[in-house]
Amino acid sequence: MSQMQTLALPAPAVKGPEGLSRKAKAAIIVQFLLNEDSDVPLSALPEEHQAELTLLMGNMRYVDRETLNTVVMEFADELESVGLSFPGDMAGALSALDGKISDRTAMRLRKEAGVRQTGDPWQRINALEEKQIEELVLSESTEVAAVMLSKIDVGKAALVLARLPGDKARRISYAVSMTTGVTPEAVDRIGISLATQVDAVPPKAFKAGPDERLGAILNYSNTAVREELLTNLEEDDKEFAEAVRKAIFTFANIPARLNAIDVPKITRDVDPDELAIAVAGAATDEEKATVEFLLSNMSKRMAENIREEAAAKGTIKPKVAEKAMGAVVGVIRDLVGVGEIELLNPDEDE
């Protein structure tokens, strides 16, 4: 600093730390860290504290080096004396315990304390599945939906837009062009409002839908019981019965749901004798189609061996055949469960 600049500076506002409040000392520490190019996450502070700190720093001029050194030493001593720190409020405690306590308990405590879930609301909205965002879009006005699709990832927004009815998608697309004048404050309010709606949805006791759960149960039922139940169910709720049928995965469904290149993985884990029994016991056209699908997508040598073993089995009782087919299906479900293979979506080509 030049001599002229030094002469132009006013006298220090305070000489010595004894005349400084804790807030003034905090401002000195923040300015010191900023001068050192340190990352100071002031945005984590409540807005009123951010504003107060900013005003305080704007009104201060400079302090002498002795005062700075003393304030920094006091700050360092306080940090070293801290043995354990807590969040300090319910919002912080809930954030710290996120994933450690049950969703139901967290929701009840948040509701009782009047605390909304912290963090950027748009990040949480963007993390939702396309179907959930679609439901939000359909429940909001065209203008709010346009802001929502403008804030989430472009790829996800495109997927959500594709799921919407044509007229709704067209109106929202046009509304996006009208969002130029929307203020950041308005976008924040919309995000908080939408996130609050998401928080208000009670946690579900079951992750899978009712059709998937019933389908999984019927996978292990014999064919006669399964078909009788589905026929009766169609009389009460045809749409639900159809959804359950799609969720069911049986031996007859293998050609439509299993990728041909995964057949060798199946034959590797299925007991050869069980597979031979399943081949020999195939009675319906669907079961025979599954047998041909499996045999045609494994090595010729293995297919020939299985055909020979199946021929040697003779006539297979229906219950024995169904048990063997269930074993094949069980192996496929196990491989899906560990992520080694994925089942195809039967509606993909529709």
GUPABA-365856 format. One record per residue (C-alpha): residue in one letter; x, y, z. Coordinates in Angstrom, 2 decimals. Layout:
BEGIN
  residuo        x        y        z
        a        X        Y        Z
...
***
This chain:
BEGIN
  residuo        x        y        z
        m     0.00     0.00     0.00
        s     1.41     3.40    -0.98
        q     2.03     6.22     1.52
        m    -0.75     8.34    -0.02
        q    -3.24     5.44     0.29
        t    -2.26     4.94     3.91
        l    -2.83     8.62     4.69
        a    -6.26     8.46     2.99
        l    -7.52     5.67     5.26
        p    -9.54     6.69     8.30
        a    -8.44     5.67    11.75
        p    -9.46     2.12    12.73
        a   -13.08     1.99    13.90
        v   -11.97    -0.04    16.91
        k    -8.52    -0.46    18.37
        g    -8.40    -3.75    20.19
        p   -10.98    -6.56    20.35
        e   -12.46    -5.49    23.69
        g   -14.76    -3.01    21.94
        l   -16.04    -5.52    19.39
        s   -19.29    -7.48    19.69
        r   -19.38   -11.18    18.85
        k   -21.21   -10.32    15.64
        a   -18.49    -7.87    14.65
        k   -15.86   -10.52    15.38
        a   -17.79   -12.95    13.21
        a   -17.76   -10.42    10.38
        i   -13.99   -10.04    10.78
        i   -13.50   -13.82    10.57
        v   -15.70   -14.05     7.47
        q   -13.81   -11.22     5.75
        f   -10.50   -12.82     6.71
        l   -11.57   -16.17     5.21
        l   -12.81   -14.47     2.05
        n    -9.47   -12.67     1.69
        e    -7.80   -16.09     1.90
        d   -10.06   -17.39    -0.93
        s   -11.65   -19.90     1.45
        d   -15.03   -21.39     0.69
        v   -17.45   -19.91     3.22
        p   -20.90   -21.55     2.92
        l   -22.87   -18.57     4.17
        s   -25.96   -19.72     2.27
        a   -26.44   -22.37     4.97
        l   -27.22   -19.59     7.48
        p   -30.80   -18.39     8.01
        e   -31.64   -15.52     5.66
        e   -31.91   -13.00     8.51
        h   -28.39   -13.87     9.66
        q   -27.07   -13.55     6.11
        a   -28.65   -10.12     5.82
        e   -27.37    -8.97     9.21
        l   -23.84   -10.14     8.44
        t   -23.88    -8.39     5.07
        l   -25.05    -5.10     6.61
        l   -22.44    -5.36     9.34
        m   -19.63    -5.99     6.84
        g   -20.88    -3.08     4.73
        n   -20.67    -0.69     7.68
        m   -17.20    -1.77     8.84
        r   -14.06    -0.21     7.34
        y   -10.95    -1.88     8.67
        v    -9.30    -3.09    11.87
        d    -5.64    -2.98    12.83
        r    -3.45    -6.07    12.57
        e    -3.24    -6.59    16.32
        t    -7.05    -6.72    16.56
        l    -7.24    -9.13    13.63
        n    -4.67   -11.46    15.18
        t    -6.46   -11.43    18.53
        v    -9.88   -12.16    16.97
        v    -8.46   -14.99    14.87
        m    -6.76   -16.52    17.93
        e    -9.99   -16.32    19.94
        f   -11.85   -18.01    17.07
        a    -9.23   -20.77    16.86
        d    -9.35   -21.32    20.62
        e   -13.14   -21.65    20.55
        l   -12.95   -24.18    17.73
        e   -10.43   -26.29    19.63
        s   -12.53   -26.22    22.79
        v   -15.61   -27.61    21.02
        g   -15.92   -31.31    21.80
        l   -19.19   -32.04    20.03
        s   -21.67   -29.94    18.10
        f   -25.36   -30.57    17.45
        p   -27.59   -29.28    14.64
        g   -29.20   -26.73    16.94
        d   -32.76   -27.01    15.66
        m   -35.36   -29.59    14.61
        a   -34.72   -29.03    10.90
        g   -31.02   -29.72    11.33
        a   -31.67   -32.75    13.53
        l   -34.07   -34.24    10.97
        s   -31.52   -33.67     8.20
        a   -28.77   -35.31    10.27
        l   -30.99   -38.33    10.98
        d   -32.27   -38.66     7.42
        g   -32.26   -42.35     6.54
        k   -31.50   -43.32    10.16
        i   -35.06   -43.03    11.48
        s   -38.20   -44.29     9.77
        d   -39.89   -42.15     7.14
        r   -43.11   -42.20     9.16
        t   -41.38   -40.93    12.31
        a   -39.54   -38.21    10.37
        m   -42.78   -37.07     8.72
        r   -44.62   -36.94    12.06
        l   -41.84   -34.94    13.75
        r   -41.57   -32.57    10.79
        k   -45.32   -31.98    10.86
        e   -45.44   -31.45    14.64
        a   -42.53   -28.99    14.53
        g   -43.80   -27.20    11.42
        v   -40.52   -27.91     9.66
        r   -40.39   -28.56     5.93
        q   -37.70   -30.79     4.48
        t   -34.54   -28.77     3.91
        g   -32.42   -28.54     0.80
        d   -33.06   -27.31    -2.72
        p   -36.69   -28.25    -3.48
        w   -35.95   -28.51    -7.21
        q   -33.27   -31.14    -6.62
        r   -35.80   -33.25    -4.76
        i   -38.44   -32.76    -7.45
        n   -35.93   -33.65   -10.15
        a   -35.09   -36.87    -8.26
        l   -38.70   -38.09    -8.54
        e   -39.63   -40.72   -11.09
        e   -41.24   -39.58   -14.37
        k   -44.63   -40.93   -13.28
        q   -44.55   -38.89   -10.04
        i   -43.58   -35.71   -11.89
        e   -46.34   -36.41   -14.41
        e   -48.86   -36.56   -11.55
        l   -47.58   -33.23   -10.23
        v   -47.80   -31.66   -13.69
        l   -51.37   -32.87   -14.19
        s   -52.43   -31.50   -10.80
        e   -51.03   -28.00   -11.39
        s   -51.86   -25.09   -13.67
        t   -50.28   -24.86   -17.10
        e   -48.02   -22.00   -15.97
        v   -46.71   -23.87   -12.91
        a   -46.19   -27.01   -15.02
        a   -44.16   -24.95   -17.52
        v   -41.88   -23.69   -14.73
        m   -41.54   -27.23   -13.38
        l   -40.45   -28.70   -16.73
        s   -38.06   -25.77   -17.21
        k   -36.32   -26.47   -13.88
        i   -35.82   -30.23   -14.05
        d   -33.29   -32.03   -16.26
        v   -33.96   -31.67   -19.97
        g   -34.00   -35.42   -20.59
        k   -36.44   -36.09   -17.78
        a   -38.63   -33.17   -18.88
        a   -38.83   -34.69   -22.37
        l   -39.89   -38.07   -20.93
        v   -42.57   -36.43   -18.78
        l   -43.84   -34.36   -21.73
        a   -44.13   -37.52   -23.82
        r   -46.35   -39.11   -21.17
        l   -48.85   -36.24   -21.15
        p   -52.05   -36.06   -23.22
        g   -51.39   -34.24   -26.52
        d   -53.46   -31.14   -25.73
        k   -51.92   -30.74   -22.25
        a   -48.41   -31.19   -23.65
        r   -49.08   -28.58   -26.35
        r   -50.37   -25.97   -23.88
        i   -47.45   -26.52   -21.50
        s   -44.94   -26.32   -24.34
        y   -46.38   -22.96   -25.37
        a   -46.38   -21.76   -21.75
        v   -42.64   -22.46   -21.50
        s   -42.09   -19.63   -23.99
        m   -43.89   -17.29   -21.60
        t   -41.63   -17.98   -18.59
        t   -38.99   -15.37   -19.51
        g   -40.31   -12.84   -17.00
        v   -40.68   -15.24   -14.07
        t   -38.61   -14.00   -11.10
        p   -36.22   -16.23    -9.10
        e   -38.37   -15.60    -6.02
        a   -41.45   -16.93    -7.82
        v   -39.53   -20.02    -8.96
        d   -38.39   -20.62    -5.36
        r   -41.94   -20.30    -4.07
        i   -43.21   -22.74    -6.69
        g   -40.44   -25.21    -5.83
        i   -41.17   -25.00    -2.10
        s   -44.92   -25.44    -2.73
        l   -44.38   -28.50    -4.92
        a   -41.87   -30.00    -2.48
        t   -44.37   -29.50     0.33
        q   -46.92   -31.50    -1.66
        v   -44.37   -34.27    -2.10
        d   -43.61   -34.22     1.65
        a   -47.33   -34.41     2.45
        v   -47.69   -37.78     0.68
        p   -47.55   -40.42     3.43
        p   -44.92   -43.16     3.04
        k   -46.22   -46.37     1.51
        a   -46.18   -49.61     3.45
        f   -45.42   -51.55     0.24
        k   -42.90   -50.54    -2.41
        a   -44.47   -52.72    -5.09
        g   -47.97   -52.04    -6.42
        p   -50.90   -54.33    -5.54
        d   -50.83   -55.92    -9.01
        e   -47.13   -56.74    -8.64
        r   -47.60   -58.18    -5.14
        l   -50.53   -60.39    -6.16
        g   -48.69   -61.41    -9.33
        a   -45.68   -62.49    -7.27
        i   -47.93   -64.60    -5.04
        l   -49.66   -66.22    -8.02
        n   -46.30   -67.06    -9.57
        y   -46.02   -69.80    -6.96
        s   -49.61   -71.04    -7.32
        n   -50.46   -73.96    -9.58
        t   -52.02   -73.19   -12.95
        a   -55.55   -74.27   -12.07
        v   -55.74   -72.16    -8.91
        r   -54.15   -69.18   -10.65
        e   -56.54   -69.23   -13.61
        e   -59.60   -69.71   -11.41
        l   -58.63   -66.76    -9.22
        l   -57.90   -64.51   -12.22
        t   -61.20   -65.44   -13.87
        n   -63.10   -64.52   -10.71
        l   -61.04   -61.36   -10.33
        e   -61.94   -60.24   -13.86
        e   -65.61   -60.26   -12.87
        d   -64.92   -57.84   -10.00
        d   -62.22   -55.64   -11.53
        k   -61.23   -56.35   -15.13
        e   -58.56   -53.63   -15.24
        f   -56.84   -54.87   -12.07
        a   -57.01   -58.48   -13.25
        e   -55.30   -57.46   -16.50
        a   -52.56   -55.68   -14.55
        v   -52.04   -58.80   -12.41
        r   -51.77   -60.97   -15.52
        k   -49.00   -58.69   -16.82
        a   -47.20   -58.92   -13.47
        i   -47.30   -62.72   -13.43
        f   -44.22   -64.48   -14.77
        t   -44.64   -68.19   -15.49
        f   -42.92   -70.80   -17.63
        a   -45.20   -69.89   -20.55
        n   -44.11   -66.23   -20.33
        i   -40.39   -66.95   -20.81
        p   -40.19   -66.35   -24.60
        a   -41.85   -62.94   -24.28
        r   -39.96   -61.78   -21.18
        l   -36.49   -63.38   -21.35
        n   -33.75   -62.07   -23.60
        a   -32.48   -64.89   -25.83
        i   -28.85   -64.10   -24.99
        d   -29.59   -64.80   -21.30
        v   -30.68   -68.41   -21.87
        p   -27.14   -69.80   -21.28
        k   -27.11   -68.10   -17.87
        i   -30.35   -69.86   -17.00
        t   -29.20   -73.30   -18.11
        r   -26.01   -72.80   -16.10
        d   -27.98   -72.58   -12.83
        v   -30.95   -74.87   -13.54
        d   -30.56   -78.48   -12.50
        p   -30.23   -80.49   -15.78
        d   -32.66   -83.12   -14.54
        e   -35.28   -80.48   -13.66
        l   -34.86   -78.91   -17.09
        a   -35.29   -82.30   -18.79
        i   -38.47   -82.92   -16.79
        a   -39.81   -79.47   -17.75
        v   -39.10   -80.22   -21.42
        a   -40.72   -83.64   -21.23
        g   -43.75   -82.33   -19.34
        a   -44.59   -79.44   -21.67
        a   -48.23   -79.99   -22.64
        t   -49.79   -76.73   -23.80
        d   -48.81   -74.83   -26.93
        e   -47.36   -72.04   -24.76
        e   -45.21   -74.46   -22.74
        k   -43.97   -76.16   -25.92
        a   -43.08   -72.74   -27.37
        t   -41.03   -72.04   -24.23
        v   -39.22   -75.37   -24.59
        e   -38.28   -74.56   -28.22
        f   -37.18   -71.06   -27.19
        l   -34.85   -72.42   -24.52
        l   -33.44   -75.26   -26.62
        s   -32.83   -73.08   -29.68
        n   -30.87   -70.50   -27.68
        m   -28.43   -72.82   -25.93
        s   -25.54   -74.78   -27.39
        k   -26.55   -77.51   -29.85
        r   -24.77   -80.15   -27.82
        m   -26.60   -79.25   -24.62
        a   -29.94   -79.06   -26.46
        e   -29.42   -82.53   -27.91
        n   -28.53   -83.95   -24.48
        i   -31.62   -82.43   -22.89
        r   -33.86   -83.72   -25.70
        e   -32.45   -87.23   -25.19
        e   -32.92   -87.08   -21.41
        a   -36.46   -85.72   -21.84
        a   -37.33   -88.55   -24.24
        a   -36.03   -91.08   -21.72
        k   -38.31   -89.65   -19.00
        g   -41.45   -90.90   -20.71
        t   -44.78   -89.52   -19.55
        i   -44.49   -86.86   -16.85
        k   -47.28   -86.25   -14.36
        p   -48.67   -82.67   -14.52
        k   -47.72   -81.87   -10.92
        v   -44.14   -83.07   -11.44
        a   -43.85   -81.09   -14.68
        e   -45.24   -77.96   -13.04
        k   -42.74   -78.26   -10.19
        a   -39.85   -78.53   -12.65
        m   -41.13   -75.55   -14.65
        g   -41.41   -73.62   -11.39
        a   -37.76   -74.41   -10.67
        v   -36.75   -72.89   -14.04
        v   -38.83   -69.79   -13.33
        g   -37.34   -69.60    -9.83
        v   -33.80   -69.48   -11.23
        i   -34.79   -66.69   -13.62
        r   -36.36   -64.68   -10.78
        d   -33.23   -65.16    -8.65
        l   -30.99   -63.88   -11.45
        v   -33.28   -60.88   -11.91
        g   -33.15   -60.26    -8.15
        v   -29.34   -60.05    -8.08
        g   -29.30   -57.89   -11.20
        e   -27.55   -60.40   -13.47
        i   -30.34   -60.33   -16.02
        e   -33.35   -58.10   -16.76
        l   -36.77   -59.19   -17.95
        l   -38.16   -57.56   -21.07
        n   -41.23   -55.33   -20.92
        p   -44.09   -57.12   -22.74
        d   -45.67   -53.75   -23.59
        e   -42.51   -52.26   -25.14
        d   -43.56   -52.85   -28.72
        e   -47.16   -51.77   -28.19
***
